[in-house]
Structure formats: C-alpha cells, structure tokens
Amino acid sequence: MEITSVNNDLVKETVKLQQKKYRSKTGKFILEGFKAIKEAFDSGIKLEHIFVIEKHINDYSFAEDILIKTNENVLKKISATESAPAAVAIGCQKIYNTNILKNKQRVVLLENIKDLGNLGTIIRSAVAFGAEAIVLFGGETVDIYNPKCVRSAVGNLWKIPVINIQEFKELEIIFQNFDRVATLPRSANKLKSFKLKTPCLIMFGSEAEGLSEELIKYSTTSVKIEMAQTVESLNLASSASIILYELFT
C-alpha cells in the first residue's frame, strides 16, 4: 500500500491522534521511530498501520502486512516532532484491569503529573529499577499516550502496567494491605537508612504542589532525599529516579 498525499483520509485521521480527545475516543495513539515501533510490536501492542519512507521499508519487514509506503511530506504531517522520523505507526492502547495490582509487591503512584517529559522519564526509571506497576491518580495527570510521553519513555511504556485510578475510595480498597510511602521534602526518615516493607506503594506528587493532603494522610510512612541545605528541591523525575533506585535495587 502507498499513500503520498497529505489530504488522504487515513492521514487526516492519523493527524487527529495528536489530540487527547481523539486518542480517548478511538483508543489509538501515535508511535514514532524504529525503536518505539519495534519494541511495541515485540511487546504485543497491536499496530494498525506503519507509515514508512521507502528507503527504510526493509527495516520494518517484521510487520510487512501493515506497512504503508509514504514520503517525507506525509510523515511531517502526521508526526508530532519538528523533524519527522523515518516511520510513524498507529497503535492500540493497552488497557489493564486494576485487579492485577493486588498481587504486585512494588507499585509506584503518581499524582497529577503535568509534565509529559517527567512522566515518560519516571516510567523509564520505574522499569529500570524494578517497579511492577504504575498508578496514575488524579484528574490532572497528563496522557501517557501523548506522543511526547511515548517518546520520552523510550519504549518502556510497554514493559509495565500503567493504570489510571480517579477515585480515592478505589485506592483505599486496592492498597489497604500495602505499606504506603509518601515522598516528602520534610520527613523524619532519610532515604539512605529507610527500610522498605513489601507490598509497598511509593507515592509521588505533582511538580509544583507535591502530594495532596489526602494522600499524605493516607500514607503509612514517609521518606525524603537528603540534600544540601542550599538546594530546595530536585526535578520530579530526578527525585523519583533516585528514590526508586535506592528503594528497589
């Protein structure tokens, strides 16, 4: 199959997936570049189409039935980056049931994360350091299937269940037997000497506000990163990476 016109109907539908409302409506999303597409394919993510420039088409022989030969103009149109990659794919979002959380030992909760790059980086670190699932809590959390988040997760989005939970009551039910650790700038417990109990839920708040009072009260313990007094705080993704490394490895 070949598509070379930016006015093609499939191209127009693909462009819409840059918007959250269309991703939510269709259950589809955009993947860009060989690494993201190949790792999604290998992880069992259903891919509907792969738009690829002709000189790179042999690289995608693993999915030859869904390849669409195209040109740079089309790739620029459907890509969310300034410099279009050699290929863009349409994938189907993976939905997980919250029941799987009950058997996990190390779960990360992220509350109202607003920065796409931070979210993608935290997902990457969570996979690297042994987290078994991620919970996105709160209505202000960005969409993990935003193209920027998919790129910053560098293929790790397919390696860990990521589950949205909106209701606090649901959290209470699922994690009632977990040690619930609030990550706070002020805590009596220092990270280097902190003793982790499992099953555990490690909770991180938003970039600006931190954890809500609701989740702080819900926690069973807390922990902080020891830092020089001249530094007020770290970037959220940096903090999460340090804490997950220390606690999980």
MIDOSE-1310 file (N, C-alpha, C; in nm, 2 decimals, decimal comma, always signed):
residues 249
meit	+0,08/-0,12/+0,00/+0,00/+0,00/+0,00/+0,09/+0,12/+0,00; +0,04/+0,23/-0,07/+0,12/+0,35/-0,08/+0,03/+0,47/-0,06; +0,07/+0,57/+0,02/+0,00/+0,69/+0,04/+0,10/+0,81/+0,03; +0,08/+0,90/-0,06/+0,17/+1,01/-0,08/+0,11/+1,14/-0,07
svnn	-0,03/+1,15/-0,05/-0,10/+1,28/-0,03/-0,13/+1,31/+0,11; -0,10/+1,43/+0,15/-0,14/+1,47/+0,29/-0,29/+1,49/+0,31; -0,36/+1,49/+0,20/-0,51/+1,50/+0,21/-0,58/+1,37/+0,21; -0,50/+1,26/+0,21/-0,56/+1,12/+0,22/-0,64/+1,11/+0,35
dlvk	-0,75/+1,04/+0,35/-0,84/+1,03/+0,47/-0,77/+0,97/+0,59; -0,69/+0,86/+0,56/-0,62/+0,80/+0,67/-0,51/+0,89/+0,73; -0,45/+0,97/+0,65/-0,35/+1,07/+0,70/-0,43/+1,17/+0,79; -0,54/+1,21/+0,75/-0,62/+1,31/+0,83/-0,66/+1,25/+0,96
etvk	-0,70/+1,12/+0,96/-0,74/+1,06/+1,09/-0,62/+1,04/+1,18; -0,51/+1,01/+1,12/-0,39/+0,99/+1,20/-0,34/+1,12/+1,26; -0,35/+1,23/+1,19/-0,32/+1,36/+1,25/-0,40/+1,39/+1,37; -0,53/+1,35/+1,37/-0,62/+1,38/+1,48/-0,57/+1,31/+1,61
lqqk	-0,49/+1,20/+1,60/-0,44/+1,13/+1,72/-0,34/+1,21/+1,80; -0,30/+1,33/+1,74/-0,21/+1,41/+1,82/-0,29/+1,48/+1,93; -0,42/+1,47/+1,93/-0,51/+1,53/+2,03/-0,56/+1,43/+2,12; -0,57/+1,46/+2,25/-0,61/+1,37/+2,35/-0,75/+1,32/+2,33
kyrs	-0,84/+1,41/+2,29/-0,98/+1,37/+2,28/-1,00/+1,26/+2,17; -0,92/+1,26/+2,07/-0,93/+1,16/+1,96/-0,86/+1,03/+2,01; -0,75/+1,04/+2,08/-0,69/+0,92/+2,14/-0,79/+0,85/+2,23; -0,86/+0,93/+2,32/-0,95/+0,87/+2,41/-1,07/+0,81/+2,34
ktgk	-1,12/+0,88/+2,23/-1,23/+0,83/+2,16/-1,21/+0,70/+2,08; -1,09/+0,69/+2,02/-1,06/+0,58/+1,94/-0,98/+0,47/+2,01; -0,91/+0,50/+2,12/-0,83/+0,40/+2,19/-0,70/+0,38/+2,11; -0,66/+0,47/+2,03/-0,54/+0,46/+1,94/-0,44/+0,57/+1,98
file	-0,32/+0,55/+1,93/-0,21/+0,66/+1,96/-0,11/+0,65/+1,85; -0,01/+0,74/+1,85/+0,09/+0,75/+1,76/+0,22/+0,71/+1,82; +0,30/+0,63/+1,74/+0,44/+0,59/+1,78/+0,53/+0,64/+1,67; +0,65/+0,69/+1,71/+0,74/+0,75/+1,61/+0,88/+0,69/+1,62
gfka	+0,94/+0,65/+1,51/+1,07/+0,60/+1,51/+1,08/+0,45/+1,53; +1,19/+0,39/+1,48/+1,21/+0,25/+1,48/+1,20/+0,18/+1,61; +1,28/+0,24/+1,71/+1,29/+0,18/+1,84/+1,15/+0,17/+1,91; +1,07/+0,27/+1,91/+0,94/+0,27/+1,97/+0,85/+0,17/+1,90
ikea	+0,85/+0,17/+1,77/+0,76/+0,08/+1,69/+0,80/-0,06/+1,71; +0,93/-0,09/+1,70/+0,98/-0,23/+1,71/+0,95/-0,29/+1,85; +0,98/-0,21/+1,96/+0,96/-0,26/+2,09/+0,81/-0,27/+2,12; +0,72/-0,19/+2,07/+0,58/-0,20/+2,09/+0,53/-0,33/+2,02
fdsg	+0,58/-0,36/+1,90/+0,54/-0,48/+1,83/+0,59/-0,60/+1,90; +0,71/-0,60/+1,95/+0,77/-0,72/+2,03/+0,70/-0,74/+2,16; +0,64/-0,63/+2,21/+0,57/-0,64/+2,34/+0,42/-0,68/+2,33; +0,38/-0,70/+2,21/+0,24/-0,74/+2,18/+0,14/-0,62/+2,17
ikle	+0,19/-0,50/+2,15/+0,10/-0,39/+2,12/+0,05/-0,41/+1,98; -0,09/-0,40/+1,96/-0,14/-0,41/+1,83/-0,12/-0,28/+1,75; -0,05/-0,30/+1,64/-0,03/-0,19/+1,54/-0,12/-0,20/+1,42; -0,18/-0,10/+1,39/-0,28/-0,10/+1,27/-0,21/-0,06/+1,14
hifv	-0,12/+0,04/+1,14/-0,05/+0,08/+1,02/+0,09/+0,13/+1,06; +0,18/+0,12/+0,97/+0,31/+0,18/+0,99/+0,34/+0,26/+0,86; +0,34/+0,39/+0,87/+0,38/+0,48/+0,76/+0,53/+0,48/+0,76; +0,60/+0,45/+0,64/+0,74/+0,44/+0,64/+0,79/+0,49/+0,51
iekh	+0,90/+0,57/+0,51/+0,96/+0,62/+0,39/+1,03/+0,50/+0,32; +1,03/+0,50/+0,19/+1,06/+0,39/+0,10/+1,20/+0,33/+0,13; +1,30/+0,42/+0,15/+1,44/+0,37/+0,17/+1,46/+0,29/+0,30; +1,36/+0,31/+0,40/+1,37/+0,24/+0,53/+1,27/+0,12/+0,54
indy	+1,20/+0,09/+0,43/+1,09/+0,00/+0,44/+1,13/-0,14/+0,48; +1,25/-0,18/+0,44/+1,30/-0,31/+0,47/+1,33/-0,33/+0,62; +1,35/-0,22/+0,69/+1,37/-0,23/+0,84/+1,25/-0,28/+0,91; +1,13/-0,26/+0,85/+1,01/-0,30/+0,91/+0,94/-0,42/+0,85
sfae	+1,03/-0,51/+0,80/+0,98/-0,64/+0,74/+0,90/-0,72/+0,85; +0,93/-0,70/+0,98/+0,86/-0,78/+1,08/+0,71/-0,75/+1,08; +0,67/-0,64/+1,01/+0,53/-0,61/+1,01/+0,48/-0,57/+0,87; +0,53/-0,65/+0,78/+0,51/-0,62/+0,63/+0,36/-0,61/+0,59
dili	+0,27/-0,67/+0,66/+0,13/-0,67/+0,63/+0,06/-0,54/+0,65; +0,12/-0,46/+0,74/+0,06/-0,33/+0,77/+0,14/-0,21/+0,73; +0,24/-0,23/+0,64/+0,33/-0,12/+0,60/+0,26/-0,03/+0,49; +0,28/+0,10/+0,51/+0,23/+0,19/+0,41/+0,35/+0,27/+0,36
ktne	+0,39/+0,26/+0,24/+0,50/+0,33/+0,18/+0,45/+0,48/+0,16; +0,54/+0,57/+0,21/+0,49/+0,71/+0,20/+0,61/+0,80/+0,18; +0,59/+0,93/+0,19/+0,70/+1,03/+0,17/+0,72/+1,12/+0,29; +0,82/+1,21/+0,28/+0,85/+1,30/+0,39/+0,74/+1,40/+0,42
nvlk	+0,67/+1,44/+0,32/+0,56/+1,53/+0,34/+0,45/+1,47/+0,43; +0,41/+1,35/+0,41/+0,31/+1,28/+0,49/+0,36/+1,26/+0,63; +0,49/+1,21/+0,64/+0,55/+1,19/+0,77/+0,55/+1,32/+0,86; +0,59/+1,43/+0,79/+0,59/+1,56/+0,86/+0,45/+1,59/+0,91
kisa	+0,35/+1,56/+0,83/+0,21/+1,59/+0,86/+0,16/+1,51/+0,98; +0,19/+1,39/+0,99/+0,14/+1,30/+1,10/+0,23/+1,30/+1,22; +0,35/+1,34/+1,21/+0,44/+1,34/+1,32/+0,42/+1,46/+1,41; +0,45/+1,43/+1,54/+0,43/+1,54/+1,64/+0,56/+1,61/+1,67
tesa	+0,67/+1,57/+1,60/+0,80/+1,63/+1,62/+0,83/+1,73/+1,50; +0,93/+1,81/+1,53/+0,97/+1,91/+1,43/+1,04/+1,84/+1,31; +1,13/+1,75/+1,34/+1,20/+1,67/+1,24/+1,13/+1,53/+1,23; +1,06/+1,51/+1,13/+0,98/+1,38/+1,12/+1,08/+1,26/+1,11
paav	+1,04/+1,15/+1,18/+1,12/+1,03/+1,18/+1,10/+0,95/+1,05; +1,17/+0,84/+1,03/+1,16/+0,76/+0,91/+1,03/+0,69/+0,91; +0,96/+0,67/+1,02/+0,84/+0,59/+1,03/+0,75/+0,64/+1,14; +0,62/+0,64/+1,12/+0,52/+0,67/+1,22/+0,41/+0,56/+1,22
aigc	+0,38/+0,51/+1,33/+0,28/+0,40/+1,34/+0,16/+0,44/+1,42; +0,05/+0,37/+1,39/-0,08/+0,38/+1,47/-0,09/+0,26/+1,56; -0,10/+0,28/+1,69/-0,11/+0,16/+1,78/-0,24/+0,17/+1,86; -0,27/+0,06/+1,92/-0,39/+0,05/+2,00/-0,35/+0,05/+2,15
qkiy	-0,41/+0,13/+2,23/-0,38/+0,15/+2,37/-0,40/+0,02/+2,44; -0,32/-0,01/+2,54/-0,33/-0,13/+2,62/-0,40/-0,10/+2,75; -0,51/-0,16/+2,78/-0,59/-0,14/+2,90/-0,57/-0,25/+3,00; -0,54/-0,21/+3,12/-0,52/-0,31/+3,23/-0,64/-0,30/+3,33
ntni	-0,67/-0,42/+3,39/-0,77/-0,42/+3,50/-0,70/-0,40/+3,63; -0,76/-0,32/+3,72/-0,70/-0,29/+3,85/-0,67/-0,41/+3,93; -0,74/-0,52/+3,90/-0,72/-0,65/+3,98/-0,58/-0,69/+3,98; -0,50/-0,66/+3,88/-0,36/-0,71/+3,87/-0,28/-0,64/+3,98
lknk	-0,32/-0,53/+4,03/-0,24/-0,46/+4,13/-0,24/-0,53/+4,27; -0,34/-0,61/+4,29/-0,34/-0,67/+4,42/-0,23/-0,78/+4,45; -0,17/-0,83/+4,34/-0,07/-0,92/+4,35/+0,07/-0,87/+4,33; +0,08/-0,73/+4,31/+0,21/-0,67/+4,29/+0,27/-0,64/+4,43
qrvv	+0,41/-0,63/+4,43/+0,48/-0,61/+4,55/+0,54/-0,46/+4,55; +0,56/-0,41/+4,44/+0,63/-0,27/+4,43/+0,55/-0,19/+4,33; +0,47/-0,10/+4,38/+0,39/-0,02/+4,29/+0,42/+0,13/+4,31; +0,42/+0,20/+4,20/+0,45/+0,35/+4,21/+0,32/+0,42/+4,18
llen	+0,29/+0,52/+4,26/+0,18/+0,61/+4,23/+0,22/+0,75/+4,20; +0,17/+0,81/+4,09/+0,20/+0,94/+4,05/+0,07/+1,02/+4,05; +0,07/+1,13/+4,13/-0,05/+1,21/+4,14/-0,04/+1,34/+4,07; -0,13/+1,36/+3,97/-0,15/+1,49/+3,90/-0,02/+1,53/+3,84
ikdl	+0,05/+1,44/+3,77/+0,18/+1,48/+3,70/+0,14/+1,56/+3,57; +0,20/+1,68/+3,56/+0,15/+1,76/+3,45/+0,26/+1,78/+3,34; +0,38/+1,73/+3,36/+0,48/+1,74/+3,26/+0,50/+1,61/+3,18; +0,48/+1,61/+3,05/+0,49/+1,49/+2,97/+0,63/+1,43/+2,98
gnlg	+0,73/+1,51/+2,97/+0,87/+1,46/+2,98/+0,90/+1,39/+3,11; +0,85/+1,45/+3,22/+0,87/+1,39/+3,35/+0,80/+1,26/+3,36; +0,68/+1,25/+3,31/+0,61/+1,12/+3,32/+0,68/+1,01/+3,24; +0,72/+1,04/+3,12/+0,79/+0,95/+3,04/+0,92/+0,90/+3,11
tiir	+1,00/+0,99/+3,17/+1,12/+0,96/+3,23/+1,10/+0,87/+3,36; +0,99/+0,91/+3,43/+0,96/+0,83/+3,55/+0,92/+0,68/+3,51; +0,85/+0,67/+3,41/+0,81/+0,54/+3,36/+0,94/+0,46/+3,32; +1,03/+0,52/+3,26/+1,16/+0,46/+3,22/+1,24/+0,42/+3,34
sava	+1,24/+0,50/+3,44/+1,32/+0,47/+3,57/+1,25/+0,36/+3,64; +1,11/+0,37/+3,65/+1,04/+0,26/+3,72/+1,07/+0,12/+3,66; +1,07/+0,11/+3,53/+1,10/-0,02/+3,47/+1,25/-0,05/+3,50; +1,34/+0,04/+3,49/+1,48/+0,01/+3,51/+1,51/-0,04/+3,65
fgae	+1,44/+0,01/+3,75/+1,47/-0,02/+3,89/+1,37/-0,12/+3,96; +1,29/-0,18/+3,88/+1,21/-0,29/+3,93/+1,07/-0,27/+3,98; +1,01/-0,16/+3,95/+0,87/-0,14/+3,98/+0,79/-0,24/+3,90; +0,67/-0,28/+3,96/+0,59/-0,38/+3,89/+0,46/-0,32/+3,83
aivl	+0,43/-0,20/+3,87/+0,31/-0,13/+3,81/+0,32/+0,02/+3,85; +0,25/+0,10/+3,77/+0,24/+0,24/+3,79/+0,09/+0,28/+3,80; +0,05/+0,35/+3,90/-0,08/+0,41/+3,91/-0,08/+0,56/+3,88; -0,16/+0,61/+3,79/-0,18/+0,75/+3,77/-0,31/+0,79/+3,84
fgge	-0,29/+0,88/+3,94/-0,40/+0,92/+4,03/-0,43/+1,07/+4,01; -0,56/+1,10/+3,99/-0,59/+1,24/+3,99/-0,63/+1,28/+3,84; -0,72/+1,37/+3,83/-0,77/+1,41/+3,70/-0,68/+1,50/+3,62; -0,58/+1,56/+3,68/-0,49/+1,65/+3,61/-0,37/+1,58/+3,55
tvdi	-0,35/+1,45/+3,57/-0,24/+1,38/+3,51/-0,24/+1,38/+3,36; -0,13/+1,41/+3,30/-0,12/+1,41/+3,15/-0,14/+1,27/+3,10; -0,17/+1,27/+2,97/-0,20/+1,14/+2,90/-0,07/+1,07/+2,86; -0,06/+0,94/+2,91/+0,06/+0,87/+2,88/+0,08/+0,84/+2,73
ynpk	-0,03/+0,85/+2,65/-0,03/+0,82/+2,51/+0,00/+0,95/+2,43; +0,02/+1,06/+2,49/+0,07/+1,18/+2,42/+0,20/+1,14/+2,35; +0,22/+1,18/+2,23/+0,34/+1,14/+2,15/+0,47/+1,18/+2,23; +0,47/+1,29/+2,30/+0,59/+1,33/+2,37/+0,62/+1,24/+2,49
cvrs	+0,52/+1,19/+2,56/+0,54/+1,10/+2,67/+0,58/+0,96/+2,61; +0,52/+0,92/+2,50/+0,56/+0,79/+2,44/+0,71/+0,80/+2,40; +0,76/+0,91/+2,35/+0,90/+0,93/+2,31/+0,99/+0,93/+2,43; +0,95/+1,00/+2,53/+1,04/+1,01/+2,65/+1,05/+0,89/+2,73
avgn	+0,95/+0,80/+2,72/+0,95/+0,67/+2,79/+1,04/+0,57/+2,72; +1,08/+0,60/+2,59/+1,18/+0,53/+2,52/+1,15/+0,38/+2,52; +1,03/+0,34/+2,48/+1,00/+0,20/+2,46/+0,96/+0,13/+2,59; +0,97/+0,20/+2,70/+0,94/+0,13/+2,83/+0,79/+0,13/+2,87
lwki	+0,71/+0,21/+2,80/+0,57/+0,21/+2,82/+0,51/+0,08/+2,81; +0,56/-0,01/+2,73/+0,50/-0,14/+2,70/+0,55/-0,24/+2,80; +0,64/-0,21/+2,89/+0,71/-0,31/+2,98/+0,65/-0,31/+3,12; +0,55/-0,22/+3,15/+0,50/-0,21/+3,28/+0,35/-0,17/+3,27
pvin	+0,26/-0,23/+3,35/+0,12/-0,19/+3,35/+0,11/-0,04/+3,41; +0,04/+0,04/+3,33/+0,02/+0,18/+3,38/-0,14/+0,19/+3,39; -0,19/+0,22/+3,51/-0,33/+0,22/+3,53/-0,38/+0,35/+3,59; -0,49/+0,40/+3,53/-0,55/+0,52/+3,58/-0,65/+0,49/+3,69
iqef	-0,64/+0,56/+3,80/-0,74/+0,55/+3,91/-0,78/+0,69/+3,95; -0,91/+0,72/+3,95/-0,96/+0,85/+3,98/-1,02/+0,86/+4,12; -1,07/+0,76/+4,17/-1,14/+0,76/+4,30/-1,05/+0,72/+4,41; -1,05/+0,80/+4,52/-0,97/+0,77/+4,63/-1,02/+0,64/+4,70
kele	-1,15/+0,62/+4,70/-1,20/+0,50/+4,77/-1,15/+0,37/+4,70; -1,13/+0,38/+4,57/-1,07/+0,27/+4,50/-0,93/+0,24/+4,54; -0,85/+0,35/+4,56/-0,72/+0,33/+4,61/-0,72/+0,26/+4,75; -0,81/+0,31/+4,84/-0,82/+0,25/+4,97/-0,84/+0,10/+4,97
iifq	-0,93/+0,06/+4,88/-0,96/-0,08/+4,87/-0,84/-0,16/+4,82; -0,78/-0,12/+4,71/-0,68/-0,19/+4,65/-0,55/-0,20/+4,73; -0,52/-0,09/+4,80/-0,39/-0,08/+4,87/-0,40/-0,09/+5,02; -0,51/-0,14/+5,07/-0,53/-0,14/+5,22/-0,43/-0,22/+5,29
nfdr	-0,37/-0,32/+5,23/-0,27/-0,41/+5,30/-0,12/-0,37/+5,25; -0,11/-0,26/+5,19/+0,03/-0,21/+5,14/+0,09/-0,11/+5,24; +0,22/-0,11/+5,25/+0,29/-0,01/+5,32/+0,29/+0,11/+5,22; +0,23/+0,22/+5,26/+0,21/+0,34/+5,17/+0,31/+0,45/+5,20
vatl	+0,41/+0,47/+5,11/+0,52/+0,56/+5,14/+0,50/+0,69/+5,07; +0,49/+0,80/+5,15/+0,48/+0,93/+5,09/+0,62/+0,99/+5,07; +0,65/+1,04/+4,95/+0,78/+1,10/+4,93/+0,76/+1,25/+4,96; +0,83/+1,30/+5,06/+0,81/+1,44/+5,11/+0,94/+1,51/+5,12
prsa	+0,94/+1,64/+5,10/+1,07/+1,72/+5,12/+1,11/+1,73/+5,27; +1,01/+1,71/+5,36/+1,04/+1,71/+5,50/+0,98/+1,58/+5,56; +1,07/+1,50/+5,60/+1,03/+1,37/+5,67/+1,14/+1,33/+5,77; +1,10/+1,26/+5,87/+1,19/+1,22/+5,97/+1,28/+1,10/+5,92
nklk	+1,23/+1,04/+5,81/+1,30/+0,92/+5,75/+1,39/+0,96/+5,63; +1,52/+0,94/+5,65/+1,61/+0,96/+5,54/+1,62/+0,84/+5,45; +1,64/+0,87/+5,32/+1,63/+0,77/+5,22/+1,74/+0,66/+5,24; +1,86/+0,70/+5,27/+1,97/+0,61/+5,28/+1,95/+0,50/+5,39
sfkl	+1,88/+0,54/+5,50/+1,86/+0,44/+5,61/+1,72/+0,39/+5,61; +1,64/+0,42/+5,51/+1,50/+0,38/+5,51/+1,48/+0,23/+5,48; +1,40/+0,16/+5,56/+1,38/+0,02/+5,55/+1,24/+0,00/+5,48; +1,25/-0,05/+5,36/+1,12/-0,07/+5,28/+1,06/-0,21/+5,32
ktpc	+0,92/-0,20/+5,34/+0,84/-0,32/+5,36/+0,76/-0,34/+5,23; +0,73/-0,47/+5,20/+0,65/-0,50/+5,09/+0,53/-0,58/+5,13; +0,42/-0,57/+5,06/+0,40/-0,49/+4,94/+0,40/-0,34/+4,97; +0,44/-0,26/+4,88/+0,45/-0,12/+4,91/+0,40/-0,04/+4,79
limf	+0,35/+0,08/+4,82/+0,31/+0,18/+4,73/+0,39/+0,31/+4,75; +0,47/+0,34/+4,65/+0,56/+0,46/+4,67/+0,49/+0,58/+4,60; +0,46/+0,68/+4,67/+0,37/+0,79/+4,62/+0,45/+0,92/+4,59; +0,43/+0,97/+4,47/+0,50/+1,10/+4,43/+0,39/+1,20/+4,39
gsea	+0,41/+1,32/+4,43/+0,31/+1,42/+4,39/+0,35/+1,50/+4,27; +0,27/+1,60/+4,24/+0,29/+1,68/+4,12/+0,42/+1,77/+4,13; +0,46/+1,82/+4,02/+0,58/+1,90/+4,01/+0,58/+2,03/+4,10; +0,46/+2,09/+4,11/+0,45/+2,22/+4,18/+0,40/+2,20/+4,32
egls	+0,29/+2,12/+4,33/+0,22/+2,11/+4,46/+0,27/+1,99/+4,55; +0,34/+1,89/+4,49/+0,37/+1,77/+4,57/+0,25/+1,69/+4,60; +0,26/+1,60/+4,69/+0,15/+1,51/+4,73/+0,04/+1,59/+4,80; -0,09/+1,56/+4,76/-0,20/+1,62/+4,83/-0,21/+1,58/+4,97
eeli	-0,28/+1,66/+5,05/-0,30/+1,62/+5,19/-0,38/+1,49/+5,21; -0,46/+1,46/+5,11/-0,54/+1,34/+5,11/-0,44/+1,22/+5,11; -0,34/+1,22/+5,02/-0,25/+1,11/+5,01/-0,15/+1,11/+5,12; -0,11/+1,22/+5,17/-0,02/+1,23/+5,29/-0,09/+1,16/+5,41
kyst	-0,21/+1,19/+5,43/-0,28/+1,13/+5,54/-0,30/+0,98/+5,52; -0,32/+0,94/+5,40/-0,34/+0,80/+5,36/-0,21/+0,72/+5,38; -0,09/+0,79/+5,37/+0,03/+0,72/+5,38/+0,05/+0,65/+5,52; +0,13/+0,54/+5,52/+0,16/+0,48/+5,65/+0,30/+0,52/+5,70
tsvk	+0,38/+0,58/+5,61/+0,51/+0,63/+5,64/+0,56/+0,73/+5,53; +0,68/+0,78/+5,55/+0,73/+0,88/+5,45/+0,88/+0,87/+5,44; +0,93/+0,94/+5,34/+1,08/+0,93/+5,32/+1,12/+1,06/+5,25; +1,24/+1,10/+5,27/+1,29/+1,22/+5,20/+1,43/+1,19/+5,15
iema	+1,47/+1,26/+5,05/+1,61/+1,26/+5,00/+1,69/+1,36/+5,07; +1,81/+1,32/+5,13/+1,90/+1,41/+5,20/+1,97/+1,49/+5,09; +1,96/+1,63/+5,11/+2,02/+1,72/+5,02/+2,09/+1,83/+5,09; +2,18/+1,90/+5,02/+2,25/+2,01/+5,07/+2,14/+2,12/+5,11
qtve	+2,16/+2,19/+5,22/+2,06/+2,29/+5,26/+2,05/+2,40/+5,16; +2,15/+2,42/+5,07/+2,14/+2,53/+4,97/+2,05/+2,49/+4,86; +2,01/+2,37/+4,85/+1,92/+2,32/+4,74/+1,78/+2,29/+4,80; +1,68/+2,36/+4,74/+1,54/+2,35/+4,80/+1,48/+2,22/+4,75
slnl	+1,49/+2,19/+4,62/+1,43/+2,07/+4,57/+1,50/+2,02/+4,44; +1,46/+1,90/+4,40/+1,51/+1,84/+4,27/+1,39/+1,83/+4,18; +1,42/+1,83/+4,05/+1,32/+1,79/+3,95/+1,25/+1,66/+3,98; +1,12/+1,66/+3,96/+1,04/+1,54/+4,00/+1,10/+1,41/+3,94
assa	+1,13/+1,41/+3,81/+1,18/+1,29/+3,75/+1,32/+1,25/+3,82; +1,40/+1,34/+3,85/+1,53/+1,31/+3,92/+1,50/+1,25/+4,06; +1,41/+1,32/+4,13/+1,38/+1,27/+4,26/+1,32/+1,12/+4,26; +1,23/+1,10/+4,17/+1,17/+0,97/+4,16/+1,27/+0,86/+4,12
siil	+1,36/+0,90/+4,03/+1,47/+0,80/+3,99/+1,56/+0,77/+4,10; +1,60/+0,87/+4,18/+1,69/+0,84/+4,30/+1,62/+0,75/+4,40; +1,49/+0,79/+4,43/+1,42/+0,71/+4,53/+1,39/+0,57/+4,49; +1,35/+0,55/+4,37/+1,32/+0,41/+4,32/+1,45/+0,33/+4,31
yelf	+1,56/+0,39/+4,27/+1,69/+0,32/+4,27/+1,72/+0,27/+4,41; +1,72/+0,36/+4,51/+1,76/+0,33/+4,65/+1,67/+0,23/+4,71; +1,54/+0,24/+4,68/+1,44/+0,15/+4,75/+1,43/+0,02/+4,68; +1,44/+0,01/+4,55/+1,41/-0,11/+4,48/+1,53/-0,19/+4,43
t	+1,65/-0,14/+4,44/+1,76/-0,22/+4,39/+1,85/-0,26/+4,50
